[in-house]
Amino acid sequence: MTDQPFGLDGVLNDLAQKLVHDSRDWAVYRFDAWLYGIFVGWDCEKAHEHDETCDNGDAMQDVAGRHNWGPDTVARLRRARSSVRNASAMAAEIHRLRAQAREYGELAARRESELIALRAKLAREERAHGETIDDRDHFHDMADKLAYAVAPEEVIGEHSSMNCPWENALDLITPMAEVEKLREELERQTALAEQGARANRELSRLRAELAAVRTKVVVTEADEIVACCPDHGSRNTAWMHCHCDVADDMRRRAALPAAVEAHVVAHDSDDPEHVDDCPGGTRPCGHDDYHDPHEWADRPGTWCPGISYADDEASQP
């Protein structure tokens, strides 16, 4: 059984199958034999060489002999059987054509749906194409306005296969563009030159300032060395006896922070910037004999590092 509609061919085939598979002997009775001959057929209807499997094609003769059927009766039965076979074949063909028609109908419906979609797409493409043409015409007009704003029609001409006013206008304004580019480059180079001049002036100022600082440091160091000289110094507590003392004192003050060094340089002077608690004021008090470190009576917070026996011996002539 199929899920397709059950037509005449299906009815006839089903009836033939029921007769074939029934346990009754359809050749015994005349009426049964006649029905069987119409709907199934006593002749072998297969296109092959007849043999014992099909009674050698003589089943009709056996049944006709049993029921005394003459040639006319046999011929009439065969015509009836042929009509049933043709009707079954025609019904099957009609059924096939109907099924094919349904398929063609479904295909036509799909094609119609596709055609509707294609028509809609074509309409959209036509609208887009129209918009593109409008945009092209608009830009064409704008380009014409720009070109004829650069030069009149007598100079750049009209559109033709041998002339393009747009290109002619572009050729006219290109040198001006190059001049503007050169002007921008000149302005940039001028700005760079001014920056370089300012940098050179700043460098010269810093060099002069550095030279002044160096001069001040050298002069300050010279004054400090002279002040600490036992023979020529102006301080009452001069303690340097040789150049090594000078070098050691310079190294010591070089290692101090800038603020501390400023106070050390000013120590034991009348400089108003000097403070009594200067951390660099730890110098010998001037006594040559051995003594322990102690605070200076006239400078609270300033300590004498003391003098050892080795220092005392080294100071002796």
Number of C-alpha atoms within 10 A of each C-alpha: 7 6 5 8 10 11 13 17 21 17 13 19 15 13 13 16 13 12 18 15 8 9 8 10 11 18 21 12 12 16 12 15 19 22 16 18 21 21 21 22 22 25 17 18 11 9 6 7 9 14 10 8 8 15 14 12 17 15 16 21 16 14 21 19 11 13 15 13 17 12 11 9 12 18 12 13 20 18 13 17 22 15 14 18 19 13 15 19 15 14 18 16 13 15 19 12 12 12 14 12 12 12 12 12 12 12 12 12 12 12 12 12 12 12 12 12 12 12 12 12 12 12 12 12 12 12 12 12 12 12 12 12 12 12 12 12 12 12 12 13 12 12 14 18 12 14 22 19 11 17 16 13 13 8 12 21 16 16 11 8 6 6 12 14 21 21 11 16 21 14 12 15 13 11 11 11 11 11 11 12 12 12 12 12 12 12 12 11 12 12 12 12 12 11 12 12 12 12 12 12 12 12 12 12 12 12 12 12 12 12 12 12 12 12 12 12 12 12 12 14 15 11 14 21 20 18 21 20 19 17 11 11 17 16 15 12 17 20 21 21 14 10 11 10 14 19 12 12 14 14 11 12 17 11 10 14 9 11 8 16 18 16 20 21 18 20 20 18 13 8 11 7 10 16 14 14 13 19 16 19 22 19 16 19 19 14 12 17 13 14 14 9 16 15 15 16 9 8 14 11 15 19 20 17 16 20 18 15 12 9 13 14 12 10 13 7 4
